[in-house]
Amino acid sequence: MLKRPTDLFAEFSRKKLSRRLLSDKSANDDHERLILTKLKQQCGGQFTSKMEGMLIDLTLAKENQNNFQEYLSNNSSPGIDLTVTVLTSGFWPSYKSCDLSLPVEMAKCVQVFNEFYQTKTKHRKLTWTYSLGTCNVNGKFDSKTIELILGTYQAAVLLLFNSSDRLSYSCWKTYMHSVSISGSYCLHE
């Protein structure tokens, strides 16, 4: 079935908005709301409802992150700073996500957040979309510390070298459980 031009424009707008919002490249929320108000006047409420839901999601995510920080101050911290943005799947475009066996450091963070989230709601299931994540990793090279900003898959591969100086490709694939992820995707995300 052929899509109408307005449907294609809505899909394109939603994908671009999601990229701006999730990568923190939006000028500000008020500007995005103003654009959505104008689109709503021109195209109707159904056209903008999912995009408005995305903005609401991010507002709730900031509140959720503050609650998580409070939870960490009263409970054991995973030892790594973690920021999680919980999104409502119906509002956002679908994103490619592959199974990933997280290194211990990252798995502990996910476990702590899951425990926190279970205290807030028992009826919702979290699905981790690692392809949207970024990690700031401090690499210690001789006498120099360098901060690396990596995708989640790249950070997971790099953290494997905390326990070994050398890894063969087959060993790396075993650790990553990444039959569906090509090595080039992880290394060049």
C-alpha positions in Angstrom: 0.0 0.0 0.0 1.3 3.4 -1.0 1.6 6.0 1.8 0.2 9.4 1.4 2.7 12.3 1.4 1.5 13.6 4.7 2.1 10.1 6.3 5.7 10.1 4.8 6.3 13.6 6.1 5.0 12.6 9.6 7.2 9.5 9.7 10.2 11.5 8.5 9.5 14.3 11.1 9.2 11.8 13.9 12.5 10.1 13.1 14.3 13.4 12.8 12.8 14.7 16.1 13.7 11.5 17.9 17.3 11.8 16.7 17.5 15.4 17.8 16.0 14.7 21.2 18.0 11.5 22.0 21.3 12.9 20.9 20.6 16.2 22.8 20.9 18.2 19.6 17.6 20.0 20.0 17.7 23.8 20.5 15.3 23.4 23.5 12.0 21.7 24.4 10.1 25.0 24.0 11.3 25.4 20.5 10.2 21.8 19.6 6.8 22.4 21.3 6.3 25.6 19.2 7.0 23.7 16.0 4.7 20.9 17.1 1.9 23.4 17.8 2.3 24.9 14.3 2.2 21.4 12.8 -0.8 20.5 14.9 -2.7 23.6 13.6 -1.8 22.7 10.0 -2.2 18.9 10.1 -4.3 18.0 13.1 -3.8 16.4 16.5 -3.3 12.9 15.2 -0.4 14.0 13.1 1.6 15.3 16.1 0.3 13.0 18.9 3.3 10.6 18.8 5.8 13.5 18.6 4.2 15.2 21.6 4.4 11.9 23.5 8.2 11.9 22.8 8.6 15.3 24.4 6.5 14.1 27.4 8.6 10.9 27.6 11.8 13.0 27.9 10.3 15.2 30.6 9.3 12.0 32.6 12.8 10.5 31.9 14.5 13.5 33.6 12.3 13.1 36.6 12.9 9.3 36.6 16.7 10.0 36.4 16.4 12.3 39.5 14.5 9.5 41.3 17.2 7.0 40.3 20.0 9.2 41.7 18.1 9.5 44.9 17.6 5.7 45.0 21.4 5.3 44.5 22.2 7.6 47.4 20.1 5.4 49.7 21.3 2.0 48.2 24.4 0.5 46.8 25.8 2.3 43.7 27.1 0.2 40.8 30.3 2.3 40.8 29.7 3.7 37.4 27.6 6.8 36.6 24.5 5.7 34.7 21.9 7.8 33.0 18.9 5.9 31.6 16.2 7.3 29.4 13.0 5.2 29.6 10.9 5.6 26.4 7.4 4.6 25.7 7.7 2.3 22.6 4.5 3.5 21.0 5.7 7.1 20.6 9.2 6.5 19.2 10.4 5.0 15.9 11.5 1.4 16.3 15.3 1.0 16.7 17.5 -1.9 15.8 18.7 -3.7 18.9 20.8 -6.8 19.1 21.4 -9.2 21.9 24.5 -8.3 23.9 26.2 -10.1 26.7 27.3 -7.1 28.8 30.7 -7.0 30.5 30.4 -7.3 34.3 30.8 -3.5 34.9 27.9 -2.7 32.6 25.7 -5.6 33.7 25.9 -4.4 37.3 24.5 -1.0 36.2 21.6 -2.6 34.3 20.8 -4.8 37.3 20.8 -1.8 39.7 18.5 0.2 37.4 16.2 -2.8 36.9 15.9 -3.1 40.7 15.1 0.6 41.0 12.5 0.4 38.1 10.8 -2.5 39.8 10.2 -0.4 42.9 8.4 2.2 40.7 6.3 -0.2 38.5 5.7 -3.9 38.4 3.6 -3.9 35.2 6.1 -2.6 32.7 8.9 -4.4 31.0 12.1 -2.7 30.1 13.8 -3.5 26.8 17.3 -2.2 26.6 18.2 -0.7 23.2 21.9 -0.7 23.4 22.2 0.8 19.9 21.0 4.2 21.3 23.5 4.3 24.2 26.7 6.1 24.6 29.5 5.5 27.1 32.2 7.8 28.4 35.2 5.5 29.1 38.4 6.7 30.8 41.3 4.8 29.1 44.6 4.7 31.0 47.4 4.7 28.5 50.8 4.7 30.3 50.8 8.0 32.3 48.0 9.5 30.4 44.2 9.2 30.9 42.0 9.8 27.8 38.2 10.0 27.9 36.7 8.1 25.0 33.1 8.6 24.0 31.8 5.4 22.5 28.7 3.5 21.5 27.5 0.8 23.9 28.7 -2.0 21.7 32.1 -0.4 21.2 32.5 0.2 25.0 31.5 -3.5 25.7 34.3 -4.7 23.3 36.8 -2.3 24.9 35.9 -3.4 28.4 36.8 -7.0 27.5 40.4 -5.8 27.5 40.3 -5.1 31.2 40.7 -8.8 31.8 43.0 -9.7 28.8 45.6 -7.9 26.7 44.8 -9.9 23.6 41.6 -11.4 22.3 41.0 -13.4 19.1 38.0 -12.7 17.0 36.4 -16.0 17.9 37.0 -15.3 21.6 35.5 -11.9 21.2 32.4 -13.3 19.4 31.9 -15.8 22.3 32.0 -13.0 24.9 29.7 -10.8 22.9 27.1 -13.5 22.0 26.7 -11.4 18.9 25.8 -13.8 16.1 23.6 -11.1 14.6 26.1 -8.3 15.1 28.9 -8.1 12.6 32.3 -7.2 14.0 32.5 -4.1 11.8 29.2 -2.8 13.3 30.7 -3.0 16.8 33.9 -1.5 15.8 32.6 1.2 13.5 29.2 2.0 15.0 
